[in-house]
Structure formats: C-alpha cells, structure tokens
Amino acid sequence: MKKLFACIFAVSVISTAAFSRNFFSQRFFEIKAGTELGASNNLFTVNELLQKDLIIDLPQLADECPDNGFNIRAGAKPIWEMNFNIVNVHVGLSAGLELYESMSVGKDLFDFLGNGNSVGDVITFSLDNDADVFAFSHLDIGIKFGRLKVEVQPAVFIPVVSMRGGGAKATVVNGSDGSLDVSMDMNMDVYSFTGLSIEDNKINFDIGKISAALTKGFGFDFGLGLSWDLTKSFTVGLTSRIPIVPGTLGYKSNIQWGMDYSVKVSDYENPEKTEREKTVTNEYTTLTIHRPLKVNIYADKDLLGTLFNARAGVGFGIRRPFTSDAIFYPEYYLGIGLNLINAFKLNVSTEYKDQVFIHQLGTTINLRLVQFDFGISTQSPNFIKSMEVAGLGGYAYVSVGF
C-alpha cells in the first residue's frame, strides 16, 4: 500500500511539473542582480597544476604549445535588472559592465624554454594584450501576440577601456662566454575615456577627469528577438544585437617600461639588472568602438509536457564590427534541461560563445519571493582543453520579487 501511494504521489508531481502553469511560473515584479565570469587558457589544465608534486616537462610543453602561442581568455558581466511581467507583456531595465580580456604569449618563448638556443642566436618573443570594457544600460520590452513573441532591446553604452594588441617584447641571447642576456621592453597603447597617470610607480586613471568624461562617448545598439510557437511544444526564434552608433574613447595613453638582465654562469649569484623608468604619455584622440554584433537562430523543444526542454542554436558574432581589426567568429549552443514546476531547474549545456568553448551545469531554485540561479563550467579557447578543464567559469544571480 505504501508503494502504491508513493507511485501515485510521484506520478502526480511529474504530471504537475509537466503539464501545468503554477504559482512559481512568473513574478509580476522582480529585482535581479549577479554576474557571470570565466578565465581559461589553451595549454595548462587544472589537473596538471593541482598535483601534489608539480612537474613541468618543458620540452613536452614546447611541443604542445600551438602555433599561435599561449593564450589566456577572461571575461565578466556583472549586471543589475528590474523587471515587470503583466500577462503577455514584459518590461525590464538593466545596467552593468561587459569585460573581455585576451592575452597571448608567443610560441618562441616555449620553444626557448623547452629546447634552448644556440650560442649567439637571438630569440625574440612577444606578449600581446587585447581587451575591451563597456558600461551599458538596456531597456527590454517583450510582447506576445498569439504564437509570436517580439522583444526589442534598445541600449546605450559607454566604452571604458580598449587595448588593441601590442604589449611587450623580450629578446634572449646566449653568449659564447656562458652569459645570458635578457632585454624586456613594454610599449602598450591604452585607449580610455580619461587619461592615465603614474603615482608611486603605479598606473592609475586620472580620477579628476572621470565625471566630465562620462558625459561624452555614448554609443547605441539595438537588440531584436523573435520567437514563433510552431506547436505547443516546439518554438523557433532569432536573437540579435545590431550596432547603431559607436561609442567614443577620447584618450590614448602610451605606457613604456623596460628592464635589462644579464648573468654569467661563473657568477650566477650576482646578476646585473637595470630597470628603465616607467612613463605614461597621454594624448587626445578619437577611437570609435561598437559592442560585438550578434545574430543567432535557435529551436526549443519541450518533452513530456514541460518536464524537459532541449535547445539548439547557431549563429555568429563580430567583435569591433565596421573596423579594420574586426574579428568574426561562429557560435553554437546545445543544451537540455529538467523543469520541476518552475521551482527547481537543472540544465546541462555546451556552447562556443565569444571565442571560448564552455561546458556548463546550471540550476535554478525558485521560492517565488526569491530565486537563486547559479552554475559552474569548464572552458577554454581550445575545444580539447575545454574538456580537460583548462579553465573555470560560472554565474550566480539572485532575484527578489512577487
């Protein structure tokens, strides 16, 4: 008898989860805050670095390093939202930051560490840094007309910092007398909405000019989303972000610094080191920049009512569109989720987004008045390394409303 009641209860819960709207389906008003972030590379894995006895095989590392060198990717998107949902109408307002960082070290460095170089040969390797930071605010309006849902998202943004490659170079020479001479030079251009300055040998934003700079440089883009319910359980759609007016950065700061290092085998305890002065030179300039252009199409399929949902999407992005250094990249998304009456959700997905492969496990706990969304992912710019945990990422959001 107990087993019968347990089966009836289980069937009732699954049926409710699969086929009905309920108390947890939608809040009329909510405030949401949180962030997503991630950091990864294309060479080292977490398992390799967290060994009790760390052993680095330099020749093997040189062989494994790809031709484009060692790459580190990092990104973050802290955001705050306020949303209203009334029947088939959604109105939201959000604000936040978008950060993207890519740093690359030339393969020549790893070849030198793993294989060395001949006497008198000059080895040169470089460090390139590429970064964009935006502050933004969106207005989000969505309306459903029968089977069609239309969502528009006009947005205003301010570029904060942009770095366009370049960074540092180093040369290494083995002398015939057993000496090792290393010369490092940094020559980096940083575009920002205000100048940089040096205080106590540290580089800082010119705080006194920030308030004035925030009144300039605004850019605009426009998000458009369309979805069509072909059946009650199958939906196709499109999401996009189209650049309209670029933002503007008004300062170019050139940062220079260098160091020379020389040591002889016969006197390795007394190396000679000369450090050059760190300098920052500011100049007025005009650099226009858009946030990335995005276009994606997708399909959603509900299974067993709404108990399970499968989602697939494909599209592309263009970073710094309409410029000579624009970067085109494809994107994809595959995921499947479990939904228990919207009170608990579990989702597993794989995607390639913003030039990073991401494999993610996420969950939602919805207590109606408060909701928690959080997830963890493995990621990397290299697909194989992303499966081997060459980077970690995640997201965490909390929503409060009624």
C-alpha positions as CSV (number, residue, x, y, z in Angstrom):
1,M,0.0,0.0,0.0
2,K,2.8,2.4,0.8
3,K,4.4,1.7,-2.5
4,L,1.1,2.4,-4.3
5,F,0.8,5.8,-2.5
6,A,4.4,6.6,-3.3
7,C,3.8,5.8,-7.0
8,I,0.6,7.9,-7.1
9,F,2.5,10.8,-5.4
10,A,5.4,10.6,-7.9
11,V,3.0,10.5,-10.9
12,S,1.1,13.5,-9.5
13,V,4.3,15.5,-9.1
14,I,5.6,14.7,-12.6
15,S,2.2,15.4,-14.1
16,T,2.0,18.8,-12.4
17,A,5.6,19.6,-13.4
18,A,5.0,18.6,-17.0
19,F,1.6,20.0,-17.9
20,S,0.6,23.0,-15.8
21,R,1.4,26.6,-15.1
22,N,1.6,27.2,-11.4
23,F,2.5,29.5,-8.5
24,F,6.2,29.6,-9.5
25,S,5.7,30.3,-13.2
26,Q,6.2,34.1,-13.3
27,R,6.8,37.0,-10.9
28,F,4.9,40.2,-11.7
29,F,7.8,42.4,-10.4
30,E,11.4,41.5,-9.6
31,I,14.8,42.9,-9.0
32,K,17.8,40.8,-10.1
33,A,21.5,41.1,-9.5
34,G,24.5,38.9,-10.2
35,T,27.4,38.2,-12.5
36,E,28.9,35.7,-14.9
37,L,32.6,35.3,-15.2
38,G,35.3,32.9,-16.5
39,A,39.0,32.5,-17.1
40,S,40.8,29.9,-19.2
41,N,43.8,29.1,-21.3
42,N,44.8,26.9,-24.2
43,L,47.7,25.0,-22.7
44,F,47.6,24.2,-18.9
45,T,44.8,22.1,-17.3
46,V,43.7,22.3,-13.7
47,N,44.6,18.6,-13.1
48,E,48.2,19.3,-14.2
49,L,48.6,22.3,-12.0
50,L,47.0,20.9,-8.8
51,Q,49.3,17.9,-8.5
52,K,51.0,17.3,-5.1
53,D,54.4,17.2,-6.8
54,L,54.2,19.6,-9.7
55,I,56.5,18.5,-12.6
56,I,56.7,20.7,-15.7
57,D,58.2,18.9,-18.7
58,L,59.5,21.9,-20.7
59,P,60.3,20.0,-24.0
60,Q,56.8,18.5,-23.9
61,L,55.3,21.9,-23.2
62,A,57.1,23.3,-26.2
63,D,55.7,20.5,-28.4
64,E,52.1,21.0,-27.1
65,C,52.1,24.8,-27.4
66,P,50.0,25.7,-30.5
67,D,51.5,27.9,-33.3
68,N,49.5,30.9,-32.2
69,G,51.2,30.7,-28.8
70,F,49.9,30.6,-25.2
71,N,46.5,32.3,-24.9
72,I,44.6,33.4,-21.7
73,R,41.0,34.5,-22.0
74,A,38.9,36.1,-19.3
75,G,35.5,37.7,-19.2
76,A,32.9,39.0,-16.7
77,K,29.5,40.6,-16.9
78,P,28.1,41.9,-13.6
79,I,24.5,43.1,-14.1
80,W,21.5,44.6,-12.2
81,E,17.9,44.3,-13.6
82,M,14.4,45.4,-12.7
83,N,11.6,43.5,-14.5
84,F,7.8,43.8,-14.8
85,N,5.7,41.0,-16.2
86,I,2.0,41.6,-16.9
87,V,0.2,38.7,-18.8
88,N,1.9,38.7,-22.2
89,V,3.9,41.9,-21.7
90,H,7.4,42.2,-20.3
91,V,9.2,45.4,-19.5
92,G,12.7,45.5,-18.0
93,L,15.6,47.8,-17.2
94,S,19.1,46.7,-16.7
95,A,22.6,48.1,-16.2
96,G,26.0,46.6,-15.9
97,L,29.6,46.0,-17.2
98,E,30.9,43.9,-20.0
99,L,34.6,42.9,-19.8
100,Y,36.7,40.9,-22.3
101,E,40.4,40.1,-22.0
102,S,42.7,38.1,-24.2
103,M,46.5,37.8,-23.6
104,S,48.9,35.9,-25.8
105,V,52.5,34.9,-25.4
106,G,54.4,33.9,-28.5
107,K,55.3,30.2,-29.0
108,D,59.0,31.2,-29.3
109,L,59.2,31.6,-25.5
110,F,58.1,27.9,-25.0
111,D,60.5,26.7,-27.7
112,F,63.3,28.5,-25.9
113,L,62.4,27.1,-22.5
114,G,61.9,23.6,-23.9
115,N,64.7,23.4,-26.4
116,G,67.1,26.2,-25.6
117,N,69.0,28.0,-28.4
118,S,72.5,28.0,-29.9
119,V,75.3,30.3,-28.8
120,G,74.8,33.8,-30.4
121,D,71.3,33.1,-31.6
122,V,68.8,35.9,-30.8
123,I,65.4,34.7,-29.6
124,T,62.6,37.2,-29.7
125,F,59.1,36.6,-28.2
126,S,56.2,38.9,-27.6
127,L,53.3,39.4,-25.3
128,D,50.1,40.8,-26.8
129,N,47.2,42.1,-24.8
130,D,43.7,42.7,-26.2
131,A,40.9,44.0,-24.0
132,D,37.5,45.8,-24.1
133,V,35.4,47.1,-21.2
134,F,31.9,48.6,-21.6
135,A,29.4,50.0,-19.2
136,F,25.8,49.7,-20.5
137,S,22.1,50.1,-19.8
138,H,19.3,48.3,-21.6
139,L,15.5,48.8,-21.9
140,D,13.9,45.5,-22.6
141,I,10.3,45.3,-24.0
142,G,8.7,42.0,-24.9
143,I,5.1,41.4,-26.2
144,K,3.5,38.1,-27.2
145,F,0.9,38.2,-29.9
146,G,-0.7,34.7,-30.0
147,R,2.1,32.4,-31.2
148,L,4.5,35.3,-32.0
149,K,6.7,36.9,-29.4
150,V,8.6,40.1,-30.2
151,E,11.3,41.5,-28.0
152,V,13.2,44.8,-28.5
153,Q,16.2,46.0,-26.5
154,P,17.5,49.5,-27.2
155,A,20.7,50.0,-25.3
156,V,23.1,52.8,-24.5
157,F,26.7,52.0,-23.7
158,I,30.0,53.8,-22.8
159,P,33.3,52.2,-23.8
160,V,35.6,52.4,-20.7
161,V,38.9,50.8,-21.9
162,S,40.2,49.3,-25.2
163,M,43.6,47.7,-25.8
164,R,44.4,46.7,-29.4
165,G,47.1,44.2,-29.2
166,G,50.8,45.0,-28.6
167,G,52.2,44.9,-25.2
168,A,55.7,43.7,-24.6
169,K,58.7,42.1,-26.3
170,A,61.7,40.3,-25.0
171,T,65.0,39.2,-26.6
172,V,67.3,36.5,-25.2
173,V,70.9,35.9,-26.2
174,N,73.3,33.2,-25.1
175,G,76.9,34.5,-25.2
176,S,79.9,32.4,-26.1
177,D,81.3,33.1,-22.5
178,G,78.3,31.4,-20.9
179,S,76.4,34.6,-20.3
180,L,72.6,35.0,-20.7
181,D,71.4,38.5,-21.7
182,V,67.7,39.3,-21.5
183,S,66.1,42.5,-22.5
184,M,62.4,43.3,-21.9
185,D,60.5,46.3,-23.2
186,M,56.9,47.2,-22.8
187,N,55.2,49.6,-25.2
188,M,51.5,49.5,-24.8
189,D,48.7,51.8,-26.0
190,V,45.6,52.0,-23.8
191,Y,42.5,53.8,-25.1
192,S,40.2,55.1,-22.4
193,F,37.6,57.8,-21.6
194,T,40.1,59.6,-19.4
195,G,43.9,59.8,-19.2
196,L,46.2,57.7,-17.1
197,S,48.8,58.9,-14.6
198,I,51.6,57.5,-12.5
199,E,51.6,57.7,-8.7
200,D,54.1,55.8,-6.6
201,N,55.2,53.9,-9.7
202,K,51.6,52.7,-10.2
203,I,49.4,53.5,-13.2
204,N,46.0,54.9,-12.3
205,F,43.1,56.5,-14.1
206,D,43.0,60.3,-13.8
207,I,40.1,60.4,-11.4
208,G,39.6,64.1,-11.6
209,K,38.5,63.9,-15.2
210,I,36.2,60.9,-15.0
211,S,33.0,62.8,-14.2
212,A,33.4,65.0,-17.2
213,A,34.3,62.1,-19.4
214,L,31.2,60.2,-18.5
215,T,29.1,62.9,-20.2
216,K,30.7,62.0,-23.6
217,G,31.3,59.0,-25.7
218,F,27.9,57.3,-25.6
219,G,27.1,54.7,-28.2
220,F,23.8,52.9,-29.1
221,D,22.9,49.5,-30.3
222,F,19.6,47.6,-30.8
223,G,18.7,44.1,-29.8
224,L,15.8,42.3,-31.6
225,G,14.4,38.9,-30.6
226,L,11.7,37.0,-32.4
227,S,10.1,33.6,-31.5
228,W,7.3,31.6,-33.1
229,D,5.5,28.7,-31.5
230,L,5.1,26.3,-34.4
231,T,3.3,23.9,-32.0
232,K,2.7,23.9,-28.3
233,S,6.0,22.2,-27.7
234,F,8.2,23.5,-30.5
235,T,9.5,27.0,-30.9
236,V,11.9,28.6,-33.3
237,G,13.4,32.0,-32.9
238,L,16.1,34.6,-33.5
239,T,18.2,36.9,-31.2
240,S,20.4,39.7,-32.4
241,R,22.3,42.8,-31.4
242,I,22.8,45.3,-34.1
243,P,25.3,48.2,-33.7
244,I,23.8,51.6,-34.5
245,V,26.1,54.4,-33.2
246,P,29.6,53.7,-31.9
247,G,30.9,54.8,-28.6
248,T,34.0,57.1,-28.4
249,L,37.2,57.0,-26.4
250,G,39.0,60.3,-26.2
251,Y,42.4,59.5,-24.8
252,K,45.3,57.4,-25.9
253,S,47.8,56.6,-23.2
254,N,51.2,55.1,-24.2
255,I,52.9,53.2,-21.4
256,Q,56.6,52.4,-21.7
257,W,58.8,50.4,-19.3
258,G,61.8,48.1,-19.7
259,M,64.5,46.1,-18.0
260,D,67.8,44.5,-18.9
261,Y,69.1,41.4,-17.2
262,S,72.5,39.8,-17.6
263,V,74.1,36.9,-15.8
264,K,77.2,34.7,-16.3
265,V,77.4,31.0,-15.4
266,S,80.6,31.8,-13.5
267,D,78.9,34.4,-11.4
268,Y,75.2,33.5,-11.4
269,E,74.6,34.8,-7.8
270,N,75.4,38.4,-8.9
271,P,73.3,39.2,-12.0
272,E,73.3,42.7,-13.4
273,K,69.8,44.2,-13.6
274,T,68.9,47.6,-15.0
275,E,65.3,48.8,-14.8
276,R,64.2,51.7,-17.0
277,E,61.7,54.3,-15.8
278,K,58.1,53.7,-16.3
279,T,56.4,56.5,-18.3
280,V,52.9,57.3,-19.4
281,T,52.2,59.8,-22.2
282,N,48.6,61.0,-22.8
283,E,47.2,62.4,-26.0
284,Y,43.8,63.4,-27.2
285,T,42.4,61.1,-29.8
286,T,39.1,59.8,-31.2
287,L,38.6,56.0,-31.2
288,T,35.2,54.7,-32.1
289,I,34.1,51.3,-31.0
290,H,30.9,49.2,-31.0
291,R,29.9,46.3,-28.8
292,P,30.0,43.0,-30.6
293,L,27.4,42.4,-33.3
294,K,25.4,39.2,-32.6
295,V,23.0,37.1,-34.7
296,N,21.7,33.7,-33.5
297,I,18.9,31.4,-34.5
298,Y,17.6,28.7,-32.2
299,A,15.0,25.9,-31.7
300,D,13.3,24.9,-28.5
301,K,11.5,21.5,-28.0
302,D,9.6,20.6,-24.8
303,L,9.4,16.9,-23.9
304,L,6.9,15.3,-21.6
305,G,4.9,18.5,-21.4
306,T,7.4,21.0,-19.9
307,L,9.3,18.5,-17.8
308,F,12.3,18.5,-20.2
309,N,13.4,21.1,-22.6
310,A,16.0,20.7,-25.4
311,R,17.5,23.8,-27.0
312,A,19.9,24.2,-30.0
313,G,21.2,27.3,-31.6
314,V,23.7,28.5,-34.1
315,G,24.9,31.9,-35.2
316,F,27.9,34.3,-35.3
317,G,29.5,37.3,-33.6
318,I,31.7,40.1,-34.9
319,R,33.9,41.9,-32.4
320,R,34.7,45.5,-33.2
321,P,32.4,45.5,-36.3
322,F,32.9,48.0,-39.1
323,T,36.6,48.5,-38.3
324,S,39.9,47.2,-39.9
325,D,40.5,44.9,-36.9
326,A,37.1,43.3,-36.8
327,I,37.0,39.7,-35.7
328,F,34.4,37.2,-37.0
329,Y,33.7,34.0,-35.1
330,P,30.9,31.4,-35.2
331,E,28.8,30.5,-32.2
332,Y,26.7,27.5,-31.2
333,Y,24.6,26.2,-28.3
334,L,23.3,22.8,-27.3
335,G,21.5,22.2,-24.0
336,I,18.9,20.1,-22.2
337,G,17.1,21.0,-19.0
338,L,14.9,19.5,-16.3
339,N,12.0,21.6,-15.0
340,L,10.0,20.7,-11.9
341,I,7.0,23.1,-11.7
342,N,9.5,26.0,-12.2
343,A,10.5,25.6,-8.6
344,F,13.7,23.6,-9.5
345,K,15.5,23.5,-12.8
346,L,18.7,21.7,-13.9
347,N,20.4,22.4,-17.2
348,V,23.4,20.9,-18.9
349,S,24.9,22.7,-22.0
350,T,27.8,23.1,-24.3
351,E,28.5,26.2,-26.4
352,Y,31.0,28.3,-28.2
353,K,30.5,31.9,-27.3
354,D,32.8,34.9,-27.5
355,Q,35.6,32.7,-28.8
356,V,35.5,30.3,-25.8
357,F,34.2,26.7,-25.6
358,I,32.0,26.4,-22.5
359,H,30.5,23.2,-20.9
360,Q,28.2,24.2,-18.2
361,L,26.0,22.8,-15.4
362,G,23.4,25.2,-14.1
363,T,20.5,25.1,-11.6
364,T,17.6,27.3,-10.5
365,I,15.9,27.3,-7.1
366,N,12.7,29.3,-7.1
367,L,10.9,30.1,-3.8
368,R,8.6,32.5,-5.5
369,L,9.6,35.6,-3.5
370,V,13.3,34.8,-4.0
371,Q,15.1,32.9,-6.7
372,F,18.7,31.7,-7.0
373,D,20.4,30.9,-10.3
374,F,23.9,29.5,-10.3
375,G,26.2,27.4,-12.4
376,I,29.7,26.2,-13.0
377,S,31.5,25.5,-16.2
378,T,34.8,24.2,-17.7
379,Q,36.1,26.4,-20.6
380,S,39.0,27.1,-22.9
381,P,39.7,28.7,-26.3
382,N,40.7,25.2,-27.4
383,F,38.0,22.6,-27.6
384,I,40.1,19.6,-26.4
385,K,41.5,21.7,-23.5
386,S,38.0,22.8,-22.5
387,M,37.1,19.1,-22.0
388,E,40.3,18.7,-19.9
389,V,39.4,21.7,-17.6
390,A,41.9,24.3,-18.8
391,G,39.7,27.0,-17.3
392,L,36.7,27.6,-15.0
393,G,33.7,29.8,-15.1
394,G,30.4,30.3,-13.6
395,Y,27.4,32.5,-12.9
396,A,25.4,33.5,-9.8
397,Y,22.2,35.6,-9.7
398,V,19.6,36.3,-7.1
399,S,16.1,37.6,-7.9
400,V,13.6,39.1,-5.4
401,G,10.0,40.0,-6.2
402,F,6.4,38.9,-6.0
